Amino acid sequence: MTRPLVVPYLVIVAILLLGAFLRWSHIGPLSDMLSYDEAYYGLDTLSLIASPRLTPFLPANLGRQSLWCYILIPFVVIFGAHPFALRLAAGFVGILTTAAVYRLGKETLTPRAARWATLAFCVAGWSVHQSSLGMRAILWPLVGTLAFASLMQARRTDRTSLWIEAGVWIGTLWYTYFSALLWISYATLLLIGWLFGKTSQRRGALIALLVSILAALPMLAYGYHHPQDVLGRPQGVRVSSLAELADPVRAWARVWFSPADDPGRYNPLCPVVDTGLAAFFIVGLFALWWAVRRRWQTAWLLGLALVSLLPSLLSRDAPHFLRAAGLTIPIALIVGAGVWGVEQSLRRVRLRPLLALLPLALMLLTAIMTFQSTARWLRHPYVFLLMEQHVNQGANFIRTSVPEDTPVYFSPFYPSHPVVAFRSADLAPRHVGAFDSHLCLVVPETPAVYVSVTLYEPDFEEKLSRWAETTVLFQDLGASPPRYTVLQAVPKLEFLQNPGVVRSVFGERVEMRLLEPIPSAARAGETVPVHLALRALRPPDQAYSVFVHLYGNPSPYEGGPLWAQADGPACGPYTANLWRTDEWVLTTFSLTLPEDLPPGRYQVGMGIYDSTTGIRLSVPGQAYDFLPLQHMDIHQ
């Protein structure tokens, strides 16, 4: 291979290496982050690993196309249920997309414009940012770019293999992201137009159409049988009127050339068109006519930009950069055309030293600005919450510093929280639980570790220290006061040993201790707290609820009224079917006495029942399946 042929490929290799650096340079801090939505992809990937199957769509979390989860499988198998696995996979997709931009650029632009377009995509803040997110949306630009590149090459060469390849990529777009539907429609319209064009192109266009339909059949069949799964999310976020459309239009106009004030939801702290590329983009809009290989590609490229922006423009929460992720491709191509146009102008005035230096300097400046904007994004306080950094940093600390036989609890979180559930697989074989300390506390009979979001529950350590000896193992040092804390707790079991404490067993399944005496007297209108400790005696197979009642004489079982009640799960979403036999759930039920409660002597009682059927657990020695706790005299 001669030197003139080698140089362009060396340039592309250098661009890909730069792209790899920009996309993975912050993989360390990004491995301390994993958002709610990203974790769902991780959970679905774990499910596909545990139960291998082929499915085009995953209905969890409002429904998602499945291709991204299948791509994640080898990364999760090798690196475990850790954010690093998702970040590494996303970076690879970003690098492959950079290479795909070069392939598309070669088919639509002059060779130099194609290389400049590739470099523009490589350094642009938006494209780098989306390569840091473990979201399926990043597959749309990659697969779509390959689809259009193979279409353009097939039209130029009329090779059957390329028509087939184009059909495969178009069909694969169905499995990437909702917004890709507009690219599918755009590519299909292009093929239909060619069917009615040159006679020599009809056969190839028909082949591509048929192959794309065959490739899409599993998704089409799933959508036919489960239309609400597939269409529910797009219908739920679409704008419903022209008046509502005005807000997305204004939102996108504000960020086209100016950075967003905040990262929004997965949005970078950079404009749609980076400052260093803005002039080339504007020039490119005028230079396209001369930079493209065929004149009709000018209209095609501008149309691609429009259909890429429409998914976010026609939906709420604009500017939503993920829903418009495909826009990064036409922007890069237009910038490439703009650089080529500037080069042609400089060549005419014989300013040869500036031919490569000026555009290259601006591209490198954009790369530096992208690196810095990524660092700013990582430090943004909203990102800390959005990317669940408190959970992931705590989990990473526990993974390396806490023995594997130590129970771990996250608060205030639900057990079903996808980040907690995904990282639980990474922390195995440790038991991992989650509860909301505003509703209850969970104290095992052995030392445990807690990750508390101090930002939301500043008194967590104080509340826990009543029942356990606490030691701070680790704190978020990035803020004052700390945003989260990792605590070690050694339980104080004395509170369970007091012989005067009211105790009972319900249905041979749940043990109860009254943590504090109930007042023997109260006034009407007061709220009486009832503090309970509950423990499963055997692994529960169902969820239970607790009731605390106020009975008079006669009781409701003898025809009297129920004067007051508090009812519900003992620990909110940490339901009884999740409890372990070696942990106590400490909870409080607040019994509010009616304002018109007549003076007299009453009975406070409690019971436990199956949340589904309402059937009560039996209480030894009691006829009516409730346990009397305390007599109470009511005064006005």
VOMIZA-607605 format. One line per 4 residues: number of its first residue (from 1); their letters; for each residue x negated, y, z of C-alpha. Coordinates in Angstrom, 3 decimals. Layout:
NUM) A) X,Y,Z | ... .
//
This chain:
1) MTRP) 0.000,0.000,0.000 | -1.507,3.306,-1.069 | -1.994,6.221,1.297 | 0.924,8.353,-0.030 .
5) LVVP) 3.274,5.408,0.644 | 1.847,4.694,4.103 | 2.069,8.234,5.452 | 5.904,8.527,5.507 .
9) YLVI) 6.181,5.267,7.437 | 3.511,6.371,9.911 | 5.514,9.558,10.400 | 8.669,7.541,11.150 .
13) VAIL) 6.754,5.309,13.587 | 5.504,8.412,15.389 | 9.068,9.777,15.528 | 10.349,6.486,16.980 .
17) LLGA) 7.615,6.521,19.633 | 8.556,10.085,20.562 | 12.200,9.011,20.701 | 11.316,6.130,23.015 .
21) FLRW) 9.456,8.502,25.325 | 12.323,10.983,25.522 | 14.899,8.246,26.102 | 12.966,6.315,28.736 .
25) SHIG) 10.880,9.020,30.405 | 13.536,9.434,33.124 | 14.452,5.778,33.451 | 13.117,5.773,37.033 .
29) PLSD) 15.606,8.245,38.534 | 18.323,6.977,36.183 | 17.860,3.539,37.746 | 19.104,5.080,40.993 .
33) MLSY) 22.376,5.974,39.256 | 25.314,4.049,37.876 | 28.702,5.613,37.332 | 32.132,4.129,37.956 .
37) DEAY) 32.756,3.497,34.241 | 29.272,2.128,33.570 | 29.646,-0.341,36.436 | 32.790,-1.756,34.799 .
41) YGLD) 30.690,-2.689,31.773 | 28.277,-4.388,34.139 | 31.090,-6.299,35.850 | 32.521,-7.446,32.528 .
45) TLSL) 29.046,-8.517,31.460 | 28.679,-10.574,34.648 | 32.072,-12.112,33.893 | 30.976,-13.060,30.363 .
49) IASP) 27.806,-14.602,31.776 | 29.709,-16.581,34.421 | 32.463,-17.654,31.993 | 31.105,-17.516,28.419 .
53) RLTP) 33.832,-16.657,25.920 | 34.496,-14.631,22.806 | 36.957,-11.782,23.108 | 37.228,-8.576,21.060 .
57) FLPA) 38.662,-6.486,23.893 | 38.326,-6.196,27.667 | 41.494,-4.841,29.321 | 39.942,-3.696,32.633 .
61) NLGR) 39.454,0.016,33.358 | 42.041,1.202,30.809 | 40.707,-1.149,28.139 | 37.412,-1.250,26.231 .
65) QSLW) 35.988,-2.840,23.113 | 33.712,-5.734,24.033 | 30.608,-5.464,21.803 | 28.617,-3.388,24.291 .
69) CYIL) 29.086,-5.999,27.040 | 27.815,-8.774,24.774 | 24.744,-6.675,23.972 | 24.162,-6.177,27.699 .
73) IPFV) 24.111,-9.912,28.461 | 20.367,-10.563,27.840 | 19.398,-7.387,29.696 | 21.471,-8.308,32.765 .
77) VIFG) 20.254,-11.922,32.662 | 16.620,-10.766,32.654 | 16.782,-7.709,34.939 | 19.797,-8.534,37.088 .
81) AHPF) 22.846,-6.512,38.110 | 20.836,-3.308,38.287 | 21.228,0.091,36.580 | 17.820,-0.433,34.979 .
85) ALRL) 19.284,-3.167,32.748 | 21.944,-0.838,31.348 | 19.518,2.084,30.937 | 17.009,-0.075,29.070 .
89) AAGF) 19.693,-1.360,26.702 | 21.008,2.161,26.057 | 17.502,3.380,25.245 | 17.015,0.602,22.699 .
93) VGIL) 20.304,1.546,21.028 | 19.155,5.173,20.859 | 15.868,4.210,19.214 | 17.624,1.952,16.706 .
97) TTAA) 20.035,4.778,15.914 | 17.064,7.052,15.200 | 15.802,4.495,12.676 | 19.305,4.194,11.205 .
101) VYRL) 19.434,7.977,10.716 | 16.297,7.707,8.574 | 17.909,4.998,6.459 | 21.031,7.099,5.941 .
105) GKET) 18.925,10.187,5.331 | 17.004,8.448,2.557 | 20.291,7.629,0.831 | 21.795,11.107,1.121 .
109) LTPR) 18.927,13.636,1.268 | 15.532,14.268,-0.288 | 12.716,12.215,1.312 | 11.302,15.150,3.315 .
113) AARW) 14.770,16.229,4.439 | 15.415,12.651,5.581 | 12.287,12.655,7.746 | 13.169,16.037,9.254 .
117) ATLA) 16.703,14.780,9.973 | 15.257,11.767,11.768 | 13.025,14.004,13.886 | 15.969,16.300,14.638 .
121) FCVA) 18.043,13.379,15.906 | 15.037,12.110,17.859 | 14.561,15.323,19.877 | 18.126,16.688,20.102 .
125) GWSV) 19.380,16.949,23.665 | 22.795,15.474,22.977 | 21.509,12.326,21.259 | 18.847,11.769,23.926 .
129) HQSS) 21.403,12.230,26.685 | 23.859,9.695,25.304 | 20.990,7.200,25.011 | 20.664,7.436,28.801 .
133) LGMR) 24.248,6.342,29.473 | 25.298,2.726,29.706 | 28.524,3.407,27.809 | 29.923,1.661,24.744 .
137) AILW) 30.274,4.990,22.910 | 26.573,4.923,22.008 | 27.200,1.977,19.671 | 29.497,4.047,17.462 .
141) PLVG) 26.745,6.274,15.949 | 24.429,3.278,15.450 | 26.904,0.932,13.753 | 28.610,3.756,11.847 .
145) TLAF) 25.317,5.125,10.531 | 24.320,1.657,9.311 | 27.756,1.304,7.685 | 27.443,4.536,5.707 .
149) ASLM) 23.771,3.910,4.878 | 24.570,0.488,3.407 | 27.577,1.974,1.561 | 25.426,4.653,-0.051 .
153) QARR) 22.702,2.157,-0.927 | 25.250,-0.315,-2.312 | 26.769,2.375,-4.534 | 23.314,3.330,-5.807 .
157) TDRT) 22.115,-0.230,-6.523 | 25.424,-2.120,-6.871 | 23.881,-5.141,-5.119 | 26.449,-7.615,-3.792 .
161) SLWI) 24.468,-8.263,-0.609 | 24.622,-4.556,0.271 | 28.367,-4.399,-0.341 | 28.779,-7.358,2.006 .
165) EAGV) 26.520,-5.705,4.562 | 28.552,-2.503,4.359 | 31.756,-4.463,4.973 | 30.232,-6.187,7.997 .
169) WIGT) 29.169,-2.896,9.555 | 32.554,-1.267,8.903 | 34.301,-4.261,10.466 | 31.921,-4.180,13.436 .
173) LWYT) 32.878,-0.564,14.123 | 36.216,-1.875,15.430 | 34.357,-3.376,18.411 | 32.443,-0.249,19.445 .
177) YFSA) 34.607,2.671,20.615 | 38.059,4.178,20.114 | 36.681,7.255,18.338 | 35.104,5.027,15.681 .
181) LLWI) 38.567,4.433,14.235 | 38.251,7.729,12.348 | 34.908,6.644,10.865 | 36.531,3.351,9.841 .
185) SYAT) 39.317,5.282,8.147 | 36.815,7.611,6.477 | 34.734,4.714,5.138 | 37.871,2.907,3.957 .
189) LLLI) 39.058,5.992,2.077 | 35.627,6.226,0.463 | 35.873,2.617,-0.724 | 39.414,3.112,-2.009 .
193) GWLF) 38.231,6.153,-3.947 | 35.466,4.104,-5.520 | 37.988,1.393,-6.439 | 39.644,3.914,-8.728 .
197) GKTS) 36.337,5.302,-9.963 | 33.626,3.678,-12.038 | 34.467,0.243,-13.366 | 31.084,-1.099,-12.284 .
201) QRRG) 31.738,-0.103,-8.656 | 35.185,-1.634,-8.289 | 34.046,-5.185,-7.657 | 31.567,-4.111,-4.965 .
205) ALIA) 34.008,-1.766,-3.260 | 36.631,-4.519,-3.190 | 34.105,-6.947,-1.670 | 33.213,-4.435,1.047 .
209) LLVS) 36.900,-3.832,1.833 | 37.681,-7.539,2.104 | 34.619,-8.275,4.244 | 35.448,-5.369,6.583 .
213) ILAA) 38.987,-6.711,7.036 | 37.693,-10.223,7.733 | 35.200,-8.881,10.279 | 37.948,-6.871,11.973 .
217) LPML) 40.513,-9.704,12.118 | 39.890,-10.711,15.777 | 40.419,-7.113,16.931 | 43.432,-6.640,14.643 .
221) AYGY) 44.985,-9.837,15.981 | 44.333,-8.789,19.575 | 45.833,-5.362,18.913 | 48.924,-6.958,17.367 .
225) HHPQ) 49.524,-9.101,20.448 | 48.400,-6.499,23.030 | 49.151,-3.094,21.474 | 49.325,-1.271,24.801 .
229) DVLG) 45.865,-2.493,25.804 | 44.314,-1.169,22.613 | 46.336,2.010,22.192 | 47.059,2.905,25.807 .
233) RPQG) 43.899,4.923,26.440 | 43.977,7.021,23.208 | 47.664,7.744,23.740 | 47.030,8.695,27.356 .
237) VRVS) 44.446,11.394,26.583 | 45.730,12.867,23.312 | 47.011,16.417,23.098 | 50.768,16.541,22.590 .
241) SLAE) 51.292,19.953,20.979 | 49.599,22.673,18.938 | 49.561,24.915,22.015 | 47.663,22.237,23.920 .
245) LADP) 45.189,21.941,21.019 | 44.007,25.508,21.615 | 42.150,24.553,24.808 | 39.908,21.892,23.187 .
249) VRAW) 39.151,24.252,20.304 | 38.044,27.014,22.679 | 36.069,24.560,24.809 | 34.080,23.273,21.829 .
253) ARVW) 33.504,26.787,20.482 | 31.849,27.775,23.772 | 29.258,24.969,23.713 | 28.378,24.870,20.017 .
257) FSPA) 25.217,26.963,20.415 | 25.194,27.664,24.179 | 24.584,25.145,26.979 | 27.525,24.044,29.077 .
261) DDPG) 27.659,25.494,32.583 | 28.081,22.085,34.188 | 27.692,18.498,33.019 | 31.408,17.817,32.932 .
265) RYNP) 32.022,14.114,32.523 | 28.923,12.607,30.928 | 28.098,15.864,29.125 | 24.500,17.052,28.782 .
269) LCPV) 23.278,20.459,29.958 | 22.566,21.480,26.369 | 24.610,22.851,23.463 | 25.995,20.848,20.567 .
273) VDTG) 23.191,22.252,18.386 | 19.987,22.853,20.336 | 18.566,26.371,20.385 | 15.415,25.280,18.535 .
277) LAAF) 17.509,23.668,15.783 | 20.302,26.255,15.467 | 18.664,28.292,12.695 | 17.915,25.170,10.659 .
281) FIVG) 21.500,23.982,11.144 | 22.916,27.246,9.788 | 20.490,27.215,6.842 | 21.373,23.563,6.273 .
285) LFAL) 25.034,24.377,5.768 | 23.991,26.418,2.711 | 21.061,24.221,1.610 | 23.054,20.968,1.583 .
289) WWAV) 24.138,21.481,-2.004 | 20.504,21.268,-3.147 | 19.177,18.893,-0.463 | 21.566,16.012,-1.117 .
293) RRRW) 20.855,13.306,-3.687 | 24.319,13.644,-5.244 | 26.500,16.720,-5.098 | 29.584,14.868,-3.803 .
297) QTAW) 27.602,13.897,-0.698 | 27.800,17.525,0.441 | 31.570,17.260,0.854 | 31.208,13.768,2.322 .
301) LLGL) 28.744,14.952,4.975 | 30.839,17.960,6.018 | 33.886,15.687,6.150 | 31.955,13.272,8.368 .
305) ALVS) 31.229,16.110,10.789 | 34.920,16.967,10.954 | 36.169,13.410,11.549 | 33.449,12.969,14.206 .
309) LLPS) 34.647,16.000,16.149 | 38.372,15.246,15.845 | 38.593,12.536,18.581 | 37.567,15.060,21.236 .
313) LLSR) 39.301,17.985,19.560 | 42.611,16.109,19.650 | 42.276,14.944,23.257 | 42.138,16.462,26.707 .
317) DAPH) 39.018,17.059,28.851 | 37.186,18.841,26.021 | 34.366,19.245,25.361 | 34.021,15.484,25.800 .
321) FLRA) 30.661,14.646,24.267 | 31.196,10.883,24.343 | 34.398,11.076,22.314 | 32.522,13.105,19.692 .
325) AGLT) 29.243,11.151,19.879 | 29.295,10.493,16.127 | 28.861,14.207,15.485 | 25.156,13.849,16.338 .
329) IPIA) 24.605,12.107,12.985 | 25.893,14.774,10.542 | 24.303,17.488,12.700 | 20.900,15.806,12.345 .
333) LIVG) 21.348,15.444,8.585 | 22.387,19.081,8.207 | 19.388,20.199,10.273 | 17.148,18.074,8.050 .
337) AGVW) 18.603,19.789,4.984 | 18.025,23.150,6.658 | 14.341,22.447,7.344 | 13.932,21.305,3.762 .
341) GVEQ) 15.589,24.535,2.576 | 13.253,26.643,4.728 | 10.268,24.751,3.309 | 11.413,25.455,-0.226 .
345) SLRR) 11.767,29.159,0.569 | 8.327,29.353,2.176 | 6.802,27.557,-0.775 | 8.111,30.253,-3.131 .
349) VRLR) 6.427,33.022,-1.144 | 3.260,30.913,-0.865 | 3.173,30.793,2.940 | 1.823,27.270,2.827 .
353) PLLA) 0.297,27.136,6.366 | 3.754,27.696,7.787 | 5.364,24.977,5.677 | 5.045,22.244,8.312 .
357) LLPL) 3.868,24.192,11.366 | 6.957,26.345,11.937 | 9.586,23.576,11.737 | 7.329,21.157,13.594 .
361) ALML) 6.699,23.680,16.375 | 10.429,24.272,16.785 | 11.095,20.529,16.841 | 8.467,19.996,19.541 .
365) LTAI) 9.875,22.931,21.484 | 13.293,21.256,21.266 | 11.747,18.027,22.569 | 10.330,19.899,25.576 .
369) MTFQ) 13.657,21.605,26.218 | 15.428,18.239,25.973 | 13.040,16.739,28.508 | 13.675,19.660,30.867 .
373) STAR) 17.461,19.629,30.390 | 17.506,15.921,31.262 | 15.614,16.684,34.464 | 18.099,19.480,35.287 .
377) WLRH) 21.006,17.163,34.600 | 19.588,14.583,36.989 | 19.303,17.207,39.742 | 22.817,18.582,39.283 .
381) PYVF) 24.978,18.013,42.402 | 27.954,16.932,40.308 | 25.845,14.235,38.679 | 24.933,12.910,42.129 .
385) LLME) 28.619,12.155,42.696 | 29.548,11.224,39.130 | 26.733,8.684,38.863 | 27.292,7.301,42.408 .
389) QHVN) 23.678,7.980,43.291 | 24.383,7.491,46.997 | 25.527,3.908,46.417 | 22.726,3.003,44.040 .
393) QGAN) 19.849,4.548,45.960 | 21.134,2.865,49.101 | 21.455,-0.453,47.281 | 17.949,-0.134,45.824 .
397) FIRT) 16.551,0.508,49.311 | 18.429,-2.468,50.763 | 17.304,-4.706,47.907 | 13.648,-4.234,48.825 .
401) SVPE) 13.758,-3.513,52.573 | 16.608,-5.436,54.216 | 16.482,-9.218,54.945 | 18.729,-11.367,52.787 .
405) DTPV) 20.739,-12.677,55.768 | 21.862,-9.185,56.842 | 25.462,-8.123,56.116 | 25.747,-4.835,54.206 .
409) YFSP) 28.693,-2.411,54.225 | 29.414,0.700,52.151 | 31.646,3.498,53.460 | 33.903,5.214,52.535 .
413) FYPS) 34.566,2.888,49.600 | 37.119,0.360,48.480 | 35.919,-3.249,48.063 | 37.118,-3.108,44.452 .
417) HPVV) 34.967,-0.088,43.624 | 33.110,-1.246,40.465 | 29.719,0.171,41.486 | 29.859,-1.583,44.860 .
421) AFRS) 31.096,-4.785,43.210 | 28.375,-4.709,40.509 | 25.558,-3.955,42.938 | 26.853,-6.730,45.235 .
425) ADLA) 25.605,-9.231,42.666 | 22.215,-7.515,42.766 | 22.110,-7.650,46.583 | 23.047,-11.355,46.809 .
429) PRHV) 22.845,-13.496,48.872 | 23.601,-10.714,51.368 | 27.269,-10.334,52.232 | 28.438,-6.980,50.867 .
433) GAFD) 31.624,-5.319,52.076 | 33.200,-1.909,51.725 | 35.698,-0.006,53.830 | 36.855,3.537,54.526 .
437) SHLC) 35.756,4.706,57.966 | 38.661,7.155,58.033 | 40.918,4.086,58.241 | 38.846,1.569,60.202 .
441) LVVP) 35.395,0.303,61.138 | 33.983,-3.143,60.426 | 31.512,-4.454,63.019 | 30.036,-7.954,62.536 .
445) ETPA) 28.772,-10.029,65.440 | 25.217,-9.875,64.063 | 23.034,-6.870,63.120 | 24.217,-5.201,59.929 .
449) VYVS) 23.264,-2.355,57.592 | 25.631,0.438,56.553 | 25.398,2.868,53.652 | 27.444,5.915,54.641 .
453) VTLY) 28.180,8.863,52.366 | 27.470,11.487,55.009 | 28.842,14.149,52.701 | 32.344,12.668,53.168 .
457) EPDF) 32.076,11.258,56.701 | 29.603,13.341,58.748 | 30.741,11.688,61.996 | 30.265,8.088,60.788 .
461) EEKL) 27.161,7.393,62.879 | 28.825,8.887,65.953 | 31.892,6.670,65.525 | 29.814,3.571,64.850 .
465) SRWA) 27.457,4.192,67.800 | 30.364,3.606,70.190 | 30.431,-0.032,69.142 | 26.824,-0.635,68.042 .
469) ETTV) 23.273,0.578,68.632 | 22.395,2.518,65.483 | 19.076,3.325,63.825 | 18.578,5.450,60.722 .
473) LFQD) 16.633,3.448,58.128 | 16.795,5.868,55.228 | 18.381,9.183,54.311 | 18.883,11.196,51.181 .
477) LGAS) 16.105,13.767,51.451 | 17.312,15.761,48.449 | 19.827,17.770,50.453 | 20.335,19.246,53.897 .
481) PPRY) 22.350,17.910,55.588 | 21.732,14.533,53.920 | 24.352,13.386,51.443 | 24.088,9.739,52.472 .
485) TVLQ) 22.483,7.674,55.233 | 21.421,4.031,55.544 | 21.951,2.799,59.103 | 21.057,-0.378,60.925 .
489) AVPK) 23.565,-1.355,63.613 | 23.204,-3.911,66.405 | 26.710,-4.623,67.771 | 27.647,-4.039,71.417 .
493) LEFL) 29.799,-7.062,72.110 | 30.619,-6.080,75.698 | 33.844,-4.456,74.604 | 35.091,-7.906,73.614 .
497) QNPG) 34.219,-9.583,76.913 | 36.257,-7.485,79.375 | 38.609,-9.974,81.080 | 41.293,-7.301,81.554 .
501) VVRS) 41.628,-6.665,77.807 | 44.916,-7.743,76.219 | 44.193,-10.473,73.697 | 46.056,-12.982,71.617 .
505) VFGE) 45.883,-15.257,68.593 | 48.394,-14.963,65.767 | 49.302,-18.089,63.854 | 45.911,-19.632,64.657 .
509) RVEM) 44.564,-17.317,61.963 | 43.848,-13.877,63.420 | 42.480,-12.972,66.843 | 43.373,-9.614,68.401 .
513) RLLE) 41.885,-7.551,71.239 | 43.341,-4.306,72.546 | 40.364,-1.949,72.577 | 41.812,0.675,74.932 .
517) PIPS) 44.764,0.677,77.335 | 47.935,2.215,75.996 | 49.285,5.088,78.112 | 51.967,3.948,80.546 .
521) AARA) 53.864,7.221,80.143 | 54.461,9.679,77.329 | 56.847,12.385,76.162 | 59.244,12.289,73.269 .
525) GETV) 57.633,13.675,70.109 | 54.108,12.634,71.112 | 51.872,10.350,69.038 | 50.513,7.353,70.923 .
529) PVHL) 47.347,5.725,69.522 | 47.073,1.936,69.628 | 43.447,0.818,69.195 | 43.007,-2.767,67.985 .
533) ALRA) 40.161,-5.145,67.171 | 41.040,-7.947,64.748 | 39.062,-10.965,63.552 | 39.830,-13.804,61.157 .
537) LRPP) 39.530,-17.213,62.853 | 39.181,-18.957,59.503 | 38.614,-17.641,55.982 | 41.957,-16.024,55.146 .
541) DQAY) 43.717,-17.035,51.954 | 46.095,-14.082,51.893 | 46.440,-10.475,52.989 | 48.154,-9.626,56.259 .
545) SVFV) 49.696,-6.440,57.593 | 50.103,-5.249,61.181 | 53.123,-3.630,62.787 | 53.297,-1.701,66.034 .
549) HLYG) 56.861,-1.137,67.318 | 58.593,0.643,70.168 | 61.493,-1.324,71.613 | 64.058,-0.354,74.208 .
553) NPSP) 66.425,-2.432,76.275 | 68.114,-4.217,74.582 | 65.448,-4.928,71.951 | 66.226,-5.119,68.205 .
557) YEGG) 66.264,-8.910,68.545 | 69.135,-8.510,71.018 | 71.029,-5.938,68.998 | 69.185,-2.769,70.088 .
561) PLWA) 67.515,-0.140,67.841 | 63.915,0.039,66.641 | 62.848,3.389,68.071 | 59.440,3.881,66.388 .
565) QADG) 57.060,1.969,64.182 | 53.627,2.069,62.544 | 53.039,-0.491,59.813 | 50.478,-1.398,57.160 .
569) PACG) 47.192,-3.146,56.395 | 44.778,-3.012,59.308 | 41.895,-1.641,57.260 | 43.404,-0.133,54.125 .
573) PYTA) 41.996,-1.745,50.956 | 39.670,-3.948,53.045 | 42.548,-6.367,53.317 | 42.598,-9.420,55.593 .
577) NLWR) 41.917,-11.889,52.762 | 38.447,-10.282,52.506 | 37.577,-10.563,56.204 | 34.856,-12.846,57.510 .
581) TDEW) 35.072,-14.923,60.646 | 31.993,-13.237,62.123 | 33.183,-9.629,61.864 | 35.631,-7.466,63.793 .
585) VLTT) 37.889,-4.897,62.178 | 38.417,-1.939,64.519 | 41.481,0.071,63.652 | 44.004,2.488,65.122 .
589) FSLT) 47.743,2.617,64.560 | 49.440,5.876,65.478 | 52.911,5.411,66.952 | 54.863,8.656,66.642 .
593) LPED) 57.719,8.907,69.165 | 60.955,10.530,67.934 | 61.776,13.996,69.216 | 65.183,12.792,70.360 .
597) LPPG) 63.913,9.643,72.088 | 66.027,9.229,75.262 | 64.144,9.052,78.580 | 63.659,5.570,79.924 .
601) RYQV) 61.456,2.510,79.953 | 60.290,1.061,76.614 | 58.097,-1.708,75.309 | 55.165,-1.282,72.857 .
605) GMGI) 54.680,-4.490,70.875 | 52.741,-5.602,67.821 | 52.688,-8.430,65.328 | 51.053,-9.619,62.106 .
609) YDST) 52.833,-10.762,58.964 | 52.113,-11.943,55.438 | 52.018,-8.825,53.246 | 53.605,-10.668,50.321 .
613) TGIR) 56.374,-12.691,51.936 | 56.966,-10.694,55.129 | 56.769,-13.883,57.209 | 55.307,-13.214,60.658 .
617) LSVP) 52.489,-15.178,62.230 | 53.578,-16.905,65.396 | 52.435,-15.698,68.823 | 51.885,-18.297,71.593 .
621) GQAY) 54.529,-18.088,74.309 | 56.660,-15.499,72.480 | 60.123,-16.203,71.122 | 60.283,-13.404,68.572 .
625) DFLP) 56.780,-13.485,66.983 | 55.584,-10.211,68.471 | 53.159,-9.554,71.314 | 54.198,-7.164,74.137 .
629) LQHM) 51.301,-4.763,74.749 | 52.463,-2.188,77.287 | 55.531,-0.869,79.060 | 55.877,2.879,78.619 .
633) DIHQ) 57.985,5.395,80.495 | 59.293,8.187,78.284 | 59.927,11.625,79.727 | 61.441,14.701,78.071 .
//
